[in-house]
Amino acid sequence: MTDTHPDRYCVIGNPVAHSKSPDIHAAFARQTGQHIDYGRRLAPLDGFADVVRDLIAKGYKGANVTVPFKLEAAAIATRLEERARAAGAVNTLRFVDGEIVGDNTDGPGLVADIVQNAGVALAGKRILLLGAGGAARGVMLPFLQQGPSAIVVANRTRKTADTLVADFQDQVTRVTACNFEDIDGSFDIVVNATSASLTQELPPVPSSAFTETTLALDMMYGDAPTPFMVFAARQGAATRDGFGMLVEQAAEAFLVWRGVRPDTRELLTTLRTK
């Protein structure tokens, strides 16, 4: 007899009820003919490790990890892939051969959304990265692999930005740090990796950072443009939110788990309208 039980996966977070990941992965499974079941798992703020152990005991094959557990996921992993080590955070877990393998697909997801969906090359470009926390750290290696001419990391606390830059010195790309008030010049791409949009605030980025050829991307997404996107649009920049990044990082996680990368184009359109 053929085993008809699907391989099980889930997204772990707190909160997690709002997550679109089950819809995304169900669509990917239908498209690729993969037999999986994907759900949500709410973890107590002090109980992430217990939830992971429970999933393993129940035979789950892997899990996505969302806020606020990405650092804990890196700590609990018995092995980290290169991009997870570089990010210092994990958003994708695989449970295989007694190991907990940690990966980070956020950065590749953002790169895919910019290069493929927005049609904007990163090679040779001047990039401003707002924020120096986990979100910024997660995209640095994938950005550098695209060969931009320069990456400027701007942060409220200069020491944090300096630490991030020191970890990602590159022979091809000039990587520098500054405070928000010291941002100088205009940029081809400006990425808001701060949490300001969660509270509907604008990060302190000067209008001079944008031109009519700038792509301004906010990692956050919602039903309306974020304050960062509104401000950038007023300066003439093209704007984009983090929804494409969400779908693309999910496709990358699906590839990690199932060995096949789904086509995201149709899903990006249909989920936007839901």
N, C-alpha and C positions, 0 to 999 in steps of 0.2 A: 504494500500500500504506500501511496505517496503522502508524505507529511503535508497537511494542508494548513497547519498553524502558521500564521504570519510571524516574521521576525518583528520584535517589539522595540520601539524607540519612544522617547518623550522629550519634552523640554522642561527643565527644572528652573524654577524661579520663585520670587516672592516680591510683588504679586506675579501671577502667571495667567489668570483667567482671560486677560485681554490678548494674549499672544496669538498671532496669526500663523505661527509655525505649523500647527496641525493641518490647517487648510492648505498651506504651501506644500507640505510633504505628501499629503494625500493626492494633490494634483500631480506632483512629480511621480508618484508611484503609478498612477493611472497612465501617465504618458510613457513611462519606461517599462511597464509591465512587471514592476517589482512588487513582491508580496510582503507588504509591511503593515504594521499597525502603529500609529503615532499619536500620542496623547499629551496631556499636560500633567505636571506633578508639582504641587505646591509644597515647598520645603519650609519648615520652621527656620527662622533666622539663625538658630543655634543647632540646626539638625541636618545640614547639607550632607555631611559624610554618612550619616545614618540612612538617608534616602538613597544615596549611591549604592551602599552595601545592600539595601533592600532590592534595588533594581537588579543588581548582579545575581542575588539569590533567586530572583524570579525569572532569570534567563534572558533579561533584556540584552540587546546587542550594542546599545549605545544611547547617548543622550546629548541634547543641546543644553547649554547652560547660559542663563541670562542673569540680569542683575538680581541680587547683589553678590552672586556666588562665583564670578569668574576667577578671582584670585584663589579662593578655596579649592576650586576645581584644579588649578595648577598645582596646588600643594598636595592634593590627594592622588594625583596621577603618579603611577609608577614609572612612566616614561613620557617624555615630552618631545613632540616633533619640533623641528628647527624654528618654525614660525611661532610656535607657542613659547619656546624658550626666549625668543627675541621679544615677544610681546609681554612676557611675564604674566600672562593670563590665558585662560582656556575657555572656549565657548563650545567645543565639540569633544565628546568623550567616546572612545571605542572600548568595549569590554571583550578582550580576545586573549585566549590561552592563559587565563589567570592574571592578565595585566590590565591596568587602566591606562589607556593611551590618550594623552591630552593633545589637542590640536587647536589652532586658532584660525578660523576662516573669515573673520571680520575684515581684515586687510585685503585679502584677495577678492572678497565680495565688493569692497569699495572700488578697488582698481577695475574690476570687471564692469561695474556700473558706469564709471567715468569713461573708460576706453571704448567699451562695446555699446552701451545703451545711450550715453550722451555723445559718443563719437569724438571725444577729446583726447588727444594723445598726451601722455605725461613725459615722454622723452624730450629732453632739452628745455623743459618748462621750469618756470620759477614758481614755487609753491609756498604758500603761507599756511601753516598749521596752527590753529588757535587752540590752546590747551596743551598740557603736557602730562595728563593722567593716563589711565589705562586705555582709553579709546585712542588717544594719539599714539601711544606706544605700539598698539596693535597694528597700526597701518604703516609704520615707518619702514620696516623691511620690505613689504610689497611695493611701497612707493620707490624706494631706492633701487629695487630690481628693474624698474622701468626706465632708469637713467635720466631723471630730471637734472637741470643745471644747478638748481639750488633749492634747499628746503630751509625755511626760517620757522623755528618753533617759538611762538609767543605765548607767554603765560603770566598770570598775575604775580606768581612767586618765581623770580628769576632762577633761584637755586634749583628748583624742580626742572625747569627747562634745560639748564646747564647739564644736569645729570642725564636727562634723556639724550641730549645731543652727544655727550661723551660716550654713551653706549652705542651710538650709531654713526661714528665717523666713517666716511666713505672716500675712496680714492677718486671717484668720478664726480660725485655730487658734493657741492659745498653745503655743509649742514651747520647752521648757526642758531643761537638762542638770543632772545631779548624779552624785555617786559612789554606789555601791551602798549604803553606810552612811547616806546622806542621803535615801534614798527615804522619802517622807512621804505618809501617807494611803492610801486604798484606790482601786482602779481598776476600771473596767468590763471592760477587756481588758488582759491581761498577755501579752506575746509574748517568748519566749526566743529571741533572735537570737544568743546566745553559742554557742561550740563546746563548752560544758561537758558536754553530753549525749554527745558522742563518746567521752569518757573516763568516762562514768557518774558524773559529778560534778554537784553542785547549785550553780547560781549563787547568790551571796549575796543573795537576795531575802528581805525580812522577811515573816513570816506576815500582818502587818497590811495588806499590799498586796492581799490576797484577801478576798472576801466570798462569800456563797452565790449571788450574782448575777454573779460574775466569770467570764469565759471565759479560761482559761489555755491558751495554745497554744505548743507547742514546735515549732520549725522542723525539728527532727530527727524521724526515725521509725525504728521497729524492730519486732521481734516482741513486745516488752513495753513497758509505759509507761516513760518516762524518769524519772530522779530528780526532775526539775522537775515533771512531771505528777503523780507520787506525792505530792510535798510539797503541791502546789496542791490536790489532791483532799482531803487531810487537813484543809485549811482550809475545805472545803465548796464549792470552785470546780468548775465544769464544765471538763473537760480535753479537749484535742484535740492530736494529733501532726501532723507535717508531711506525711503521706502525701497528704492532700487537696490541699495546696499543690503537691506534685509533679505530680499529675495535671492540676490546673488550669493550671499554668504550661506544661505540655506542650500542652494544648488551645489556649492562647494562641499558642504557637509554631507550631502547626499552622495557625492562622488567619493568622499572618504569612506563612507559606510558601504556603498553598493557597487562601486567601481564603474559607474556610468554617470555622466553629467547631464542633467535635464536641460531642455531648451526653455529659457525663461521668458521669451518675448511675449507669448500669448498670456502667460500668467500675470505679468506686470500690468497688462491692460485690464484683464478681468478682475483682479483683486482690487485695483484702484476704484472700481465702480461699486464695490460691495459696501 
